[in-house]
Amino acid sequence: MASDAWLRERLDTVLEGTSFTELGSRYEGKVRDNYSKDGRRFIVVTDRISAFDRILGTIPFKGQVLNRLAAWWFEKTKDVAPNHLVRVPDPNVLECVDCAPLPVEFVVRAYMTGSTSTSMWTHYEAGARVFCGHALPEGMKKNQRLATPLLTPATKAAKGEHDVSASREEILASGVITAEDFDRAAAMVMRLFEAGARLCKERGLVLVDTKYELGKTPAGDIVVIDEIHTPDSSRFWNAATYDARFAAGEDPEPLDKDFVRRYYTALGYRGDGPPPELPPEVRVGAAQRYMEAYERITGEAFVPDDSEPLARIRKNLGLEG
């Protein structure tokens, strides 16, 4: 695990953004810079961190963790659900089949938790007993396990706006996706969540919830895209301490960006207006948790590449000169 001092020395050498015009048309997401050309998509995973649908700053080596972990999961789950991965040409880059994204975010939740406006606990605490079409029992507590994992899809919002959770019926009524595509995608993500939760349990982790992005290949096949089971797209807890902390009314130990969310929540910030600046100690603490998540999930040491990222990417993608 990288030390505090080593990470502090690298707070100013993060990958904040890219502009590789040679790779084709560019789309900038909250964390990823996407380039499309000739049926291929290059996804450059930056060190930007977002929460509450806002970009909050950067975390050193976060992009490398996400990229390498997504590639690891894509390989592990390719027999459970097909995905778009072609190769990993750089620690921050995936080369993929260029797919047309489905206009729905498929979220699976196994626990009653969360702090954002779209979280199940936020709605439950406010008195709601139906969430995305699912009836919820009375008397549940924050961070309590649900009787069974639930699919709670959301419509995709433009960058800077909030996603909206909705039931299957509401999403189909909006006309953004057909029932056939929705149900095929829903079945895929439930299989993926089961496989992910099983592997995480073997590694002493709880896969609390996660979001999946799916798209259609040029041949019309639905595949998993973007990322899968990373500390950005998923919530992970330390299984060894969950029961005791839940019984004591304490939040579980996070190995994901909930560490950063909790910092902002403690300040009273939930996404309205410009976010306060991320202090160095939170950036370093988040980096260590991302790295630990990688090592716990994969069983492999995370060895970051601390070379200058833009020059390295240009070289690895053959963009020099």
DAWO-V738361 format. One record per residue. SS is DSSP state (H for helix, E for strand, C for the rest). Layout:
BEGIN
SS
SS
END
This chain:
BEGIN
C
C
C
H
H
H
H
H
C
C
C
C
C
C
C
C
C
C
C
C
H
H
H
C
E
E
E
E
C
C
C
E
E
E
E
E
E
C
C
E
E
E
E
E
E
C
C
E
E
E
E
C
C
E
E
E
E
E
C
C
C
H
H
H
H
H
H
H
H
H
H
H
H
H
H
H
H
C
C
C
C
C
E
C
E
E
E
E
E
E
C
C
E
E
E
E
E
C
C
E
E
C
C
E
E
E
E
E
E
E
E
E
C
C
C
C
C
C
C
H
H
H
H
H
H
C
C
C
C
E
E
C
C
E
E
C
C
C
C
C
C
C
C
E
E
E
E
E
E
E
E
C
C
E
E
C
C
C
C
C
C
C
C
E
E
C
C
H
H
H
H
H
H
H
C
C
C
C
H
H
H
H
H
H
H
H
H
H
H
H
H
H
H
H
H
H
H
H
H
H
H
H
C
C
E
E
E
E
E
E
E
E
E
E
E
E
C
C
C
C
C
E
E
E
E
C
C
C
C
C
C
C
C
E
E
E
E
E
H
H
H
H
H
H
H
H
H
C
C
C
C
C
C
E
C
C
C
H
H
H
H
H
H
H
H
H
C
C
C
C
C
C
C
C
C
C
C
C
C
H
H
H
H
H
H
H
H
H
H
H
H
H
H
H
H
H
H
H
C
C
C
C
C
C
C
C
C
C
H
H
H
H
H
H
H
H
C
C
C
C
C
END
